[in-house]
Amino acid sequence: MLGTALMISLGLIVAAMAMNIVRLAKGPDVPDRLLALDTLYVNSIALIVLLGLWLNTKTYFEAAILIAMLGFVGTMAICRYLLRGDIIE
């Protein structure tokens, strides 16, 4: 039962990532593309956690935490650049 739920979840996450990539390519302006990129890294975290559950290893969870930290910092830096024109004041 758990294997079936993991396979369905993996398929849905991959479909969501494909839709995010389409929005990233077709976004009408920069904030929409930034939101698509932010959602893409959140979906990648979910994909890595599901793979960690499926393969029963702890390494994937550490990678997911690392991606979450880097994604947050990267999103904040890009948002600050878009709003103010510089990252460090």
Buried (B, 14 or more C-beta within 10 A) or exposed (E): EEEEEBEEBBEEBEEBBEBBEEBBEEBEEEEEBBBBBBBBBBBBBBBBBBBBBBEEEEEBBEBBEEBBEEBEEEBEEBBBEEEEEEEEE
